[in-house]
């Protein structure tokens, strides 16, 4: 939605849950949010269980596939792949107008990747009435002996560094200790109460 600048601020969740679309201020050809199209998501989000799962799944994707360093790496990888062809395309077809124009467009993608997630999290908070975004830090003291899962994300066993993700206050997440073969879970650190001795518990 580059036609609604700045693109990284566009609230797709509001757009995709609009009950009275299409929005008149979206340029012709972008009227994809009429009531029939948005009905399913609007209706599902009335269910609290679905809404909580939707928020956590969105947060999980923002912490992994759509995390800005991951997105930037994909942009750079594809840019390097296509770069040798751009001069010929420009000369033969006039699109892009020049290699410089193409480079500027690639930079626009990098700018989007760097800025988008902050706005998406705020859109989730606003549209789903969630609590504030909060950081969750997880670490196994010895990844060779066991790893940690948060909701559907397995924290990489190859690194002993802390994993930091962003979720929403008041929207519970489940963390699970996953011992490797021959080991057993002992305790959580940083938690108190009976849940500190359980291998799986709910936070936030």
C-alpha atoms as one frame of an Amber mdcrd trajectory, in Angstrom:
protein
   0.000   0.000   0.000   2.672   2.446  -1.107  -0.128   4.723  -2.282  -1.027
   5.427   1.363   2.267   6.874   2.639   4.103   6.274   4.779   3.471   2.624
   3.956   4.972   1.288   7.210   2.286   3.107   9.217  -0.704   1.661   7.346
  -3.101  -0.131   9.722  -3.941  -3.321   7.868  -5.719  -4.790  10.877  -8.186
  -1.902  10.918  -8.543  -2.257   7.154  -9.154  -6.021   7.331 -11.725  -5.720
  10.118 -13.649  -2.750   8.717 -17.407  -3.514   8.949 -18.470  -0.805   6.498
 -15.815  -0.889   3.771 -14.515  -0.221   1.285 -12.640   2.821   2.503 -13.249
   5.734   0.182  -9.781   7.244   0.739  -7.990   4.156  -0.611  -7.205   4.750
  -4.299  -9.269   2.909  -6.895  -8.302  -0.746  -7.141  -7.501  -1.158  -3.443
 -11.046  -1.687  -2.230 -10.483  -5.183  -0.868 -12.191  -4.681   2.491 -15.887
  -4.782   1.740 -18.049  -6.343   4.500 -18.146  -9.772   2.847 -14.356  -9.984
   2.721 -13.821  -8.834   6.316 -16.698 -10.833   7.824 -14.743 -13.950   8.817
 -11.893 -12.199  10.647 -14.238  -9.671  12.276 -16.407 -12.485  13.576 -13.548
 -14.694  14.783 -12.058 -11.798  16.731 -15.234 -11.618  18.802 -14.109 -14.912
  20.370 -11.694 -14.190  23.240  -9.782 -17.456  22.803  -9.213 -16.784  19.115
  -8.288 -13.169  19.777  -5.638 -14.173  22.348  -4.212 -16.789  19.980  -4.249
 -14.318  17.077  -2.339 -11.749  19.150   0.251 -14.314  20.251   0.685 -15.717
  16.740   1.152 -12.190  15.387   3.690 -11.439  18.115   5.498 -14.686  17.382
   5.829 -13.845  13.689   7.076 -10.355  14.508   9.688 -11.994  16.757  10.847
 -14.425  14.032   9.976 -14.331  10.321   9.167 -10.607  10.321  11.830  -9.526
  12.800  13.602  -6.672  11.047  17.076  -8.219  10.873  15.599 -11.344   9.299
  13.594  -9.308   6.805  16.604  -7.136   5.942  18.708 -10.237   5.312  16.109
 -11.545   2.853  15.933  -8.186   1.060  19.723  -8.056   0.765  19.911 -11.644
  -0.465  17.319 -11.065  -3.188  18.802  -7.692  -4.148  22.187  -9.328  -4.675
  20.561 -12.050  -6.790  18.741  -9.629  -9.107  21.264  -6.774  -9.237  23.210
  -8.135 -12.245  20.018  -8.182 -14.341  18.733  -4.689 -13.588  20.888  -2.765
 -16.067  19.710  -4.961 -18.936  16.077  -4.732 -17.901  16.308  -0.968 -17.661
  17.940  -0.653 -21.080  15.573  -3.083 -22.771  12.254  -2.293 -21.134  12.672
   1.061 -19.439  11.544  -0.484 -16.168  13.077   0.339 -13.810  13.991   3.686
 -15.289  17.582   3.264 -14.117  19.751   1.202 -11.813  19.728   4.173  -9.433
  15.926   4.077  -9.312  16.026   0.363  -8.581  18.552   0.884  -5.792  16.298
   3.579  -4.314  13.352   1.157  -4.377  15.397  -1.507  -2.602  16.323   1.067
   0.024  12.601   1.834   0.453  12.079  -1.838   1.262  14.839  -1.676   3.874
  13.261   1.408   5.421   9.907  -0.389   5.569  11.486  -3.448   7.181  13.198
  -1.323   9.828  10.097   0.682  10.771   7.080  -1.563  10.228   7.044  -3.793
  13.333   6.653  -0.919  15.817   3.469   0.180  14.070   2.087  -3.340  13.649
   2.425  -3.962  17.393   0.627  -0.713  18.139  -2.135  -1.614  15.669  -2.614
  -4.936  17.471  -2.797  -3.135  20.820  -5.302  -0.592  19.510  -7.553  -2.920
  17.523  -7.571  -5.851  19.987  -7.527  -3.795  23.204  -4.308  -5.415  24.378
  -1.986  -4.340  27.157   1.349  -2.685  26.494   4.109  -4.393  24.549   6.549
  -6.061  26.948   9.856  -7.845  26.446  10.278 -11.494  27.423  13.812 -12.821
  27.905  14.466 -16.575  27.923  17.678 -18.538  28.255  18.751 -22.091  28.952
  21.821 -22.249  31.187  23.076 -25.126  29.025  21.416 -25.501  25.598  23.027
 -28.940  25.195  20.878 -30.175  28.095  17.589 -28.577  27.144  15.827 -25.840
  25.248  12.854 -23.568  25.797   9.688 -23.110  23.760   7.470 -20.031  23.976
   4.060 -20.674  22.450   5.044 -22.142  19.048   8.645 -20.861  18.929  11.554
 -23.149  19.804  14.471 -21.120  21.097  17.543 -22.197  19.120  19.633 -24.765
  20.957  22.806 -23.722  19.165  23.156 -20.477  21.082  23.543 -19.871  24.773
  22.671 -16.196  24.342  19.387 -14.901  25.784  16.414 -14.860  23.436  14.379
 -11.645  23.622  10.905 -11.312  22.179   8.013  -8.878  22.486   4.511  -9.897
  23.598   1.530  -8.128  25.154   0.832  -7.537  28.827  -2.331  -9.324  29.956
  -2.259 -11.782  27.037  -0.754 -14.986  28.480   2.057 -16.872  26.755   3.096
 -20.442  27.546   6.742 -21.290  28.091   7.861 -24.901  28.172  11.191 -26.417
  29.170  12.207 -29.195  26.776  14.962 -31.427  28.244  17.306 -33.235  25.893
  17.564 -37.010  26.122  19.027 -38.078  29.462  18.254 -34.821  31.288  15.302
 -33.520  33.280  13.909 -30.092  34.026  14.816 -28.795  37.496  13.458 -25.285
  37.895  12.888 -21.863  36.393  14.865 -18.922  37.630  13.216 -15.535  37.763
   9.833 -17.023  38.681   8.396 -17.637  42.125   5.664 -19.837  43.517   4.643
 -23.389  42.585   4.928 -22.673  38.849   8.711 -22.392  39.237   8.907 -26.177
  39.550   6.678 -27.017  36.575   8.197 -27.554  33.146   5.410 -25.569  31.471
   3.812 -22.391  32.707   1.922 -19.334  31.663   3.251 -15.792  31.903   1.991
 -12.234  31.350
